[in-house]
Amino acid sequence: MTQIAFVGIGAGAASALLFASVASGSLLSIFLFYVAPLPILIAALGWSHWAAAIAAVGAATTLAAIFGSVFFAAFLAGTGLPAWWLGYLTMLARPTPGGALEWYPSGRLVLWSAALAAAVVCIGVLNFGTDADAFRVNLRDALDRIIQIKADVPTPAQKGTQATVIDFLVAAIPPAGAILATFTNVLNLWLAGRVVKVSGRLQRPWPDLSAIAFPQWAAAALAVAIALAFAGGIISVLASVVSASLLVAYGILGFAVLHAITRGARGRGLVLGAAYGGVLIFGWPILALCLLGLIDTFFNLRARGAHKRGPPARP
């Protein structure tokens, strides 16, 4: 227990330092801010969820002591508790009748990453206002204070350009924040798993990531969220956040399907390289991968592809 406490304290100090780096305002600090959950996840996967809990509370307390009490809730709700919960679920297992352990499914971890990201962004949206008009006005005012035209006396054309940019950001920030938060949740969890695996402390076997699967109710949740995104009001803003997070999750599932169905095929590297490059450069190809993940959920493309390939050849 003493080791767990020391690991938790150390991980909490590292996480608090990464989180507080955003106060410097440098571009590097943005990257450091988004990897702040990583030490907590490493503590959870390598030692126990108790070490992660100590790290989360310790980091929040440290930030509150330095920057004020607002940082306690901000860190705990936005970084500490989500990282602790993901780490707890990752190491959750139950015995099977055969005596082996059944670990929490990797696909559910991806969905939880999306759900936690959506929840954090929705809390941030409601912090600006509980109705659509108040949210847009308050966020526009905040952006107006951040985006400043260098000219001492902006021309009417500059004012119009600034207003257009701000209006675009007001509409784009909630779903974009959900996309980034979902991606960083999954990436931090993967990085923590690799670090702990290399150290030899990972008790869970490394999963076959190309075999992850989602339950069919997740597709229904995505359909409901997309429909509510056209409802208007604050509901549409929150629904757009949930839709964006789930689309990223299904994009990850699409990559898993693509890895599985191209296994053993000629030109596999070219296909995968084009898929990853297209998503990184253009972004919109992720929608095709989302569709691929949705199709696999209902028609099990990976099983059909494996049946056509047949069993692997004997060495």
N, C-alpha and C positions, 0 to 999 in steps of 0.2 A: 504493500500500500504506500510505503514511503517513496518507492521508485515512481509509482503512478503520480503521486503528488508533485514530485520534482519535475517529471516530464510535463505534467499539465501546466505548471508554473512557467517552465521554459517555453512551451508552445504558446502560451498566452502572451508572454512578453514579445515573442517574435511576431505574433499576429497583430498585437497592438501597434508595434513599430511599423509594420507594413500598412496598416489602416491609417495611421497618423501621417504617413509620408505624403498623403494627398494635400496636406496643408502647405507644402512647399510650392505647389503650383507648377512643378515641372512636368514634362511629358512622361518621363520615366515613372513619376509618382502615380500616374493613372494605372499603369501596369501593376505596380506594387500594390495598389489599393485592391485590385481585382484578385490578386493571389493571397490576400489576407486570410481567407479560410483554410489555405493549404496546411499551415502548421497544426491547426485543430484537427483536420482530417487525418494527418499523419499520426497524431497522438491517438486518435480513435482506432485506426486500423492496426497500428503497431503495438498498442498497449491495451487500452480499453476505452469504452465510452465515458467512464468516470474521469479519465485523464483529459478527454475532450471537454467534458463539462467544467472541470477546473480551469482549463485553458480559456474557455469562452467567458466564464464569469470573471476570471482574473484579468483578462484583457479589457473587458468592459469597465471594470472597476478602475483599472489604471488610466484608461482614457477619460473617465469621468473625473478622476482626481486632477488630471492635467488640464483638460479642456472644458470641463463642466458636466453637469448631470445629464444634459441632453445626449451626450455621446454614449452614456451607459445604455439607454434604450435603443439608440440608433445602431450601435454595434451589435448588441445582443439580438435585436430583431432582424437586422439585415445581414449579419455575418455569422455571429456566434452560434445561435440556435439552429439555423439551417445547416451549418457545417456539422454540428454535433448530431443532428438527426440523421443526416446522410451517412455519417460514420457509424452510428448505431445500427441503422438498417443494413449497411453493407456487411457487418459482422454478425448479423442475426441468422441463426440456424436452428433447425429442429431435427431430432433423430428420426430416421425412417425405420420401418420394420426390419430391414436387413442390417441395421446397426450403423449405416453410414449417416452422414449429415446432409440435410437438404438446406442449401443456403438461399438467402433471399434473392429472388430472381433479378438478374441484371437489367432486364427490361423495365421492371418496376422502379429500379433506381433511377433510370433515365426519366421516367414519368414523374417521380418525386422531385428530381432536379428541376423539371419544368414547372411543377406545381409550386415549389418553394420560390422560384424566381418570379412567377406571376404574383404570388402573394406579397412579396417584398415590394414589387413595383406598384401593385394596387394600393398598398399602404402609403407609398410615396405620392401617388395620384390624389388620394383622399386627403392627404396632408395639405394639398394646395386648394382643396375645396370639395365639398360634398355634392355639388351639382356642376353640370358641364360648364355653365357660364362662369361661375366663380373659379373653377379650375383653370379655364383658359385665360381669364383676366389675370389671375395671380401668377400663373406660369409665364405669361407674356410680360408682366411687370418684372419678374425675376430675370428673364432673358434680356430684357431691355437694359437692365443695369449691368449685365455682363457684356453684351455686345455693344461696343461703343465705336462710333465712326471717328477716325482720327482727326478729321477736319474740325476746327473750332466752331465753325458755323456750317452745319450740313446744308447742302443744297436740297431743294424739293425732290430732285431725282434720287439723291442719296437717302433721304428720309423714306421714299417709297420703296427703294430696294431693301432697306433695313426692315421695314414693316413686313415685306413679303417674306424675307428670310425668317423672321420671328414667327410669322403665321405658319410657315412650313415646319419649323422646329416644334411648335406647340402640338401640331398634329402628329409628327413623327416620333417625338421623344418617348411616349409611353410604349408603343410596340417595339421600337428600337431598343429601349432599355430592357424589355422582357427578352428579346432575342439575345442580347449580350449577356444578361444574367443567366439564362439557361445554358448558353454555351460555356460560360466560365464555371458554372456549377459542375457540369459534366467533365470539363477539362481538369479542374482541380481534383475531382474524385479520381480520375484516371491517373493523374500525376502522383497523387498520394499513394495509390495502389502500387504504382511502379517503384516508387522510392522505398516503400515498406517491403515489397517483394525482393528488391535488390539487397536490402539489409538482412533478409532472412527471417523477418518477424511476421510475415503475412501468413496467418493460419488458414485463410480461405484459399482454395485452389483458384488459379487465374482462369476466369471464364472464357469460353469461346464467344468473343464479341460478335462474330458473324451469325450467331444463333440467337441473339436477343429477340424477344417477342413481346408484343403488347396485348393486353386483353381487348376484346371487341368493344367494351364500354368506353374505352379511350377515344375510339373513332366517333362514337355518339357524342361524347363531351366536346370534341372538336367541332362537330356539326352544329351543336347548340351554341357554342361560343361564337362561331362565324355568323350564325343567324342573329344573335343578340347584338353583334357589332353594327347591325343596320337599324337597331331599335331607336337610336337617338338618345340624347341625354348622357348622364354620367355612366349609365349602364353600357352604352356603346363604347365608351372609353375603356372601361374595365374589361369588357368582352374582347376588345381588340388586343389587350395585354395578354389575356388567357389564350386567345387564338394564336398569337405570335409565339408564345412559349410552346404550345402543343405542336405547332408547325415545325419548330426546330427539333422537337423530340421525334416527330415522324421523319424529318430529314435524316436524323441519325439512324433511325430504323431503316430508311432507304439505303443508306450506305452499307449497313449490315447485310441487307438483302443483295445488294450489288456485289459485295465481296463473296457471298455464298453462291449465287447463280453463275458467276464467272469463274468459279474455281475449276481449274483444269482446262479452261478454254484458251485458244490462241489469241494473242493480243490482249490478254487480261490486264497487263500492266498499262497498256495504252488507254484502255477504257477507264480504269481506275484513276489514272493520272489526269485524263480529261475531265472526269467528274469532280475530283478534288480541285483541280485548277479552275474549272468553270465556276464552282461555288466561291472560291476565294477571290477570284478576279471580278466576276459579274454579280454574284449573289443570287440572282433569280433562278439558276438551275436547281437550287434547293427545293423549289416547288415540284419539279419533276421527281426528285427523290422522295419528297413527301407522298406524292401519288403512288410511287413504287411501294413505299412502306404500307400505305393504306390498302393497296391491292393484295399485298402479301398477307395482311391481317385477315382478309376474308377468303382468299383463294390459295394460300399456302404455296407461293411460288417456289420457295426453297425446297420443300418436300418433293414437289413435282420435278424440279431440276435434278435433285439427287436421285430420284427414281429413274429418270432417263439416263443419267450417267452410269447407273448401276454400281455394284460394289467395287472398291478399289482393287486394282490388279495385284496379284501376289508378287512379292519381291523374288 
